[in-house]
Amino acid sequence: MSNPQSIIDTVDQWSSTPIPALVFGGSLLLKGAFPAVTHTVSGSGGGGVKVKTAVIKPTRVSCLGFGAANLLGAWIMYDGEPVNGAGFNFAWSTLYLIVNGGASIKSIFRGKVSPAALSILALGNSSIYGRKFFWSKEGPLQ
């Protein structure tokens, strides 16, 4: 079993790097570049087939917007502002969970895994960067 102190040290190390934000932002941009649209075919009553399209959350605009915001936060961290970048990434990851978290849980029951995986990444980013922003030695509350 690993030492709890070493887990906290690992989280502190990851919170000083832009890597988690790059992974989450890149994943969102990839999801936005290839959106999932389902087609359901209604019954044909007279020769024509009606096709309905249902967009599954997260939407393309949501993925591209939140992905760009997380990549901007990664750039802020890379540019030498790790505390401000952590706060920025914490805020945008939390906003992603507020907007898309409920739909990602429902998507599991529909057989879609990627929305839940994106929400897990957002939760991880919120945890990692929230710890850095609020409880770090150089954070805003110290």
Short mmCIF file of the C-alpha atoms (twelve columns), coordinates in Angstrom:
data_MODEL
# 
_entry.id   MODEL 
# 
loop_
_atom_site.group_PDB 
_atom_site.id 
_atom_site.type_symbol 
_atom_site.label_atom_id 
_atom_site.label_alt_id 
_atom_site.label_comp_id 
_atom_site.label_asym_id 
_atom_site.label_seq_id 
_atom_site.Cartn_x 
_atom_site.Cartn_y 
_atom_site.Cartn_z 
_atom_site.pdbx_PDB_model_num 
ATOM 1   C CA . MET A 1   0.000   0.000  0.000   1 
ATOM 2   C CA . SER A 2   1.368   3.414  -0.878  1 
ATOM 3   C CA . ASN A 3   2.111   6.077  1.653   1 
ATOM 4   C CA . PRO A 4   -0.640  8.777  1.858   1 
ATOM 5   C CA . GLN A 5   2.005   11.468 2.112   1 
ATOM 6   C CA . SER A 6   3.504   10.355 -1.198  1 
ATOM 7   C CA . ILE A 7   0.086   10.678 -2.879  1 
ATOM 8   C CA . ILE A 8   -0.210  14.257 -1.632  1 
ATOM 9   C CA . ASP A 9   3.324   14.979 -2.842  1 
ATOM 10  C CA . THR A 10  2.444   13.564 -6.265  1 
ATOM 11  C CA . VAL A 11  -0.672  15.750 -6.487  1 
ATOM 12  C CA . ASP A 12  1.407   18.781 -5.511  1 
ATOM 13  C CA . GLN A 13  3.937   17.998 -8.247  1 
ATOM 14  C CA . TRP A 14  1.238   17.574 -10.907 1 
ATOM 15  C CA . SER A 15  -0.467  20.799 -9.827  1 
ATOM 16  C CA . SER A 16  2.624   22.811 -10.744 1 
ATOM 17  C CA . THR A 17  2.683   21.535 -14.319 1 
ATOM 18  C CA . PRO A 18  0.374   22.252 -17.256 1 
ATOM 19  C CA . ILE A 19  0.215   18.550 -18.193 1 
ATOM 20  C CA . PRO A 20  -3.228  17.720 -16.658 1 
ATOM 21  C CA . ALA A 21  -4.746  20.798 -18.339 1 
ATOM 22  C CA . LEU A 22  -3.125  19.847 -21.652 1 
ATOM 23  C CA . VAL A 23  -4.554  16.324 -21.453 1 
ATOM 24  C CA . PHE A 24  -8.055  17.533 -20.597 1 
ATOM 25  C CA . GLY A 25  -8.025  20.416 -23.105 1 
ATOM 26  C CA . GLY A 26  -6.653  18.211 -25.866 1 
ATOM 27  C CA . SER A 27  -9.251  15.533 -25.143 1 
ATOM 28  C CA . LEU A 28  -12.022 18.113 -25.341 1 
ATOM 29  C CA . LEU A 29  -10.724 19.491 -28.632 1 
ATOM 30  C CA . LEU A 30  -10.549 15.991 -30.098 1 
ATOM 31  C CA . LYS A 31  -14.100 15.285 -28.940 1 
ATOM 32  C CA . GLY A 32  -15.223 18.599 -30.438 1 
ATOM 33  C CA . ALA A 33  -13.520 17.839 -33.735 1 
ATOM 34  C CA . PHE A 34  -15.399 14.539 -34.011 1 
ATOM 35  C CA . PRO A 35  -18.815 15.091 -32.381 1 
ATOM 36  C CA . ALA A 36  -21.107 12.147 -31.693 1 
ATOM 37  C CA . VAL A 37  -24.443 12.450 -33.456 1 
ATOM 38  C CA . THR A 38  -26.931 9.627  -33.385 1 
ATOM 39  C CA . HIS A 39  -29.458 9.029  -36.100 1 
ATOM 40  C CA . THR A 40  -32.786 7.456  -35.314 1 
ATOM 41  C CA . VAL A 41  -34.990 6.363  -38.174 1 
ATOM 42  C CA . SER A 42  -38.716 6.867  -37.794 1 
ATOM 43  C CA . GLY A 43  -41.255 4.722  -39.540 1 
ATOM 44  C CA . SER A 44  -41.939 5.479  -43.152 1 
ATOM 45  C CA . GLY A 45  -45.532 6.131  -43.904 1 
ATOM 46  C CA . GLY A 46  -45.806 6.859  -47.563 1 
ATOM 47  C CA . GLY A 47  -42.493 6.405  -49.221 1 
ATOM 48  C CA . GLY A 48  -40.357 8.852  -47.257 1 
ATOM 49  C CA . VAL A 49  -38.047 8.025  -44.394 1 
ATOM 50  C CA . LYS A 50  -37.775 10.594 -41.638 1 
ATOM 51  C CA . VAL A 51  -34.430 10.821 -39.891 1 
ATOM 52  C CA . LYS A 52  -34.071 12.573 -36.555 1 
ATOM 53  C CA . THR A 53  -30.700 13.587 -35.247 1 
ATOM 54  C CA . ALA A 54  -30.060 13.851 -31.534 1 
ATOM 55  C CA . VAL A 55  -26.930 15.592 -30.331 1 
ATOM 56  C CA . ILE A 56  -25.374 13.968 -27.299 1 
ATOM 57  C CA . LYS A 57  -23.758 16.133 -24.636 1 
ATOM 58  C CA . PRO A 58  -21.161 17.467 -24.484 1 
ATOM 59  C CA . THR A 59  -21.920 19.454 -27.600 1 
ATOM 60  C CA . ARG A 60  -19.319 20.437 -30.138 1 
ATOM 61  C CA . VAL A 61  -19.369 24.089 -29.074 1 
ATOM 62  C CA . SER A 62  -19.038 23.088 -25.428 1 
ATOM 63  C CA . CYS A 63  -16.054 20.851 -26.134 1 
ATOM 64  C CA . LEU A 64  -14.274 23.432 -28.255 1 
ATOM 65  C CA . GLY A 65  -14.917 26.269 -25.795 1 
ATOM 66  C CA . PHE A 66  -13.902 24.403 -22.648 1 
ATOM 67  C CA . GLY A 67  -10.961 22.790 -24.466 1 
ATOM 68  C CA . ALA A 68  -9.648  26.178 -25.569 1 
ATOM 69  C CA . ALA A 69  -10.078 27.551 -22.040 1 
ATOM 70  C CA . ASN A 70  -8.113  24.674 -20.509 1 
ATOM 71  C CA . LEU A 71  -5.350  25.039 -23.066 1 
ATOM 72  C CA . LEU A 72  -5.199  28.758 -22.252 1 
ATOM 73  C CA . GLY A 73  -4.868  27.833 -18.574 1 
ATOM 74  C CA . ALA A 74  -2.049  25.443 -19.468 1 
ATOM 75  C CA . TRP A 75  -0.339  28.294 -21.319 1 
ATOM 76  C CA . ILE A 76  -0.714  30.551 -18.264 1 
ATOM 77  C CA . MET A 77  1.026   27.897 -16.157 1 
ATOM 78  C CA . TYR A 78  3.744   27.355 -18.759 1 
ATOM 79  C CA . ASP A 79  4.304   31.106 -18.959 1 
ATOM 80  C CA . GLY A 80  5.342   31.256 -15.307 1 
ATOM 81  C CA . GLU A 81  2.130   31.835 -13.336 1 
ATOM 82  C CA . PRO A 82  1.407   28.427 -11.767 1 
ATOM 83  C CA . VAL A 83  -0.992  29.710 -9.081  1 
ATOM 84  C CA . ASN A 84  -3.033  31.870 -11.452 1 
ATOM 85  C CA . GLY A 85  -3.066  29.106 -14.050 1 
ATOM 86  C CA . ALA A 86  -4.199  26.625 -11.408 1 
ATOM 87  C CA . GLY A 87  -7.064  28.911 -10.419 1 
ATOM 88  C CA . PHE A 88  -8.042  29.399 -14.063 1 
ATOM 89  C CA . ASN A 89  -7.998  25.663 -14.755 1 
ATOM 90  C CA . PHE A 90  -9.878  24.922 -11.523 1 
ATOM 91  C CA . ALA A 91  -12.621 27.357 -12.498 1 
ATOM 92  C CA . TRP A 92  -13.043 26.099 -16.071 1 
ATOM 93  C CA . SER A 93  -12.916 22.434 -15.067 1 
ATOM 94  C CA . THR A 94  -15.560 23.046 -12.422 1 
ATOM 95  C CA . LEU A 95  -17.714 24.921 -14.930 1 
ATOM 96  C CA . TYR A 96  -17.398 21.966 -17.305 1 
ATOM 97  C CA . LEU A 97  -18.702 19.673 -14.568 1 
ATOM 98  C CA . ILE A 98  -21.620 21.998 -13.865 1 
ATOM 99  C CA . VAL A 99  -22.602 22.179 -17.539 1 
ATOM 100 C CA . ASN A 100 -21.946 18.576 -18.621 1 
ATOM 101 C CA . GLY A 101 -21.642 16.465 -15.464 1 
ATOM 102 C CA . GLY A 102 -25.249 15.304 -15.238 1 
ATOM 103 C CA . ALA A 103 -25.455 14.372 -18.904 1 
ATOM 104 C CA . SER A 104 -22.224 12.383 -18.632 1 
ATOM 105 C CA . ILE A 105 -23.704 10.194 -15.904 1 
ATOM 106 C CA . LYS A 106 -26.808 9.591  -18.031 1 
ATOM 107 C CA . SER A 107 -24.626 8.759  -21.030 1 
ATOM 108 C CA . ILE A 108 -23.209 5.712  -19.247 1 
ATOM 109 C CA . PHE A 109 -26.660 4.147  -19.334 1 
ATOM 110 C CA . ARG A 110 -26.838 4.835  -23.077 1 
ATOM 111 C CA . GLY A 111 -23.547 3.035  -23.649 1 
ATOM 112 C CA . LYS A 112 -21.414 6.143  -24.220 1 
ATOM 113 C CA . VAL A 113 -18.171 6.181  -22.263 1 
ATOM 114 C CA . SER A 114 -16.373 9.272  -23.555 1 
ATOM 115 C CA . PRO A 115 -18.610 11.889 -21.834 1 
ATOM 116 C CA . ALA A 116 -18.053 10.160 -18.487 1 
ATOM 117 C CA . ALA A 117 -14.309 9.940  -19.134 1 
ATOM 118 C CA . LEU A 118 -14.199 13.672 -19.885 1 
ATOM 119 C CA . SER A 119 -16.061 14.390 -16.646 1 
ATOM 120 C CA . ILE A 120 -13.581 12.239 -14.728 1 
ATOM 121 C CA . LEU A 121 -10.732 14.255 -16.271 1 
ATOM 122 C CA . ALA A 122 -12.523 17.481 -15.308 1 
ATOM 123 C CA . LEU A 123 -12.983 16.237 -11.739 1 
ATOM 124 C CA . GLY A 124 -9.292  15.330 -11.576 1 
ATOM 125 C CA . ASN A 125 -8.275  18.763 -12.861 1 
ATOM 126 C CA . SER A 126 -10.588 20.482 -10.394 1 
ATOM 127 C CA . SER A 127 -9.086  18.486 -7.542  1 
ATOM 128 C CA . ILE A 128 -5.459  18.913 -8.567  1 
ATOM 129 C CA . TYR A 129 -5.603  22.587 -9.451  1 
ATOM 130 C CA . GLY A 130 -8.062  23.485 -6.686  1 
ATOM 131 C CA . ARG A 131 -5.618  22.153 -4.126  1 
ATOM 132 C CA . LYS A 132 -2.843  24.224 -5.686  1 
ATOM 133 C CA . PHE A 133 -4.920  27.392 -5.849  1 
ATOM 134 C CA . PHE A 134 -6.614  27.312 -2.453  1 
ATOM 135 C CA . TRP A 135 -4.257  25.377 -0.163  1 
ATOM 136 C CA . SER A 136 -0.814  25.900 -1.621  1 
ATOM 137 C CA . LYS A 137 1.893   27.719 0.298   1 
ATOM 138 C CA . GLU A 138 1.997   30.393 -2.409  1 
ATOM 139 C CA . GLY A 139 -1.784  30.394 -2.996  1 
ATOM 140 C CA . PRO A 140 -4.084  33.438 -2.683  1 
ATOM 141 C CA . LEU A 141 -5.258  32.554 0.818   1 
ATOM 142 C CA . GLN A 142 -1.757  32.554 2.381   1 
# 
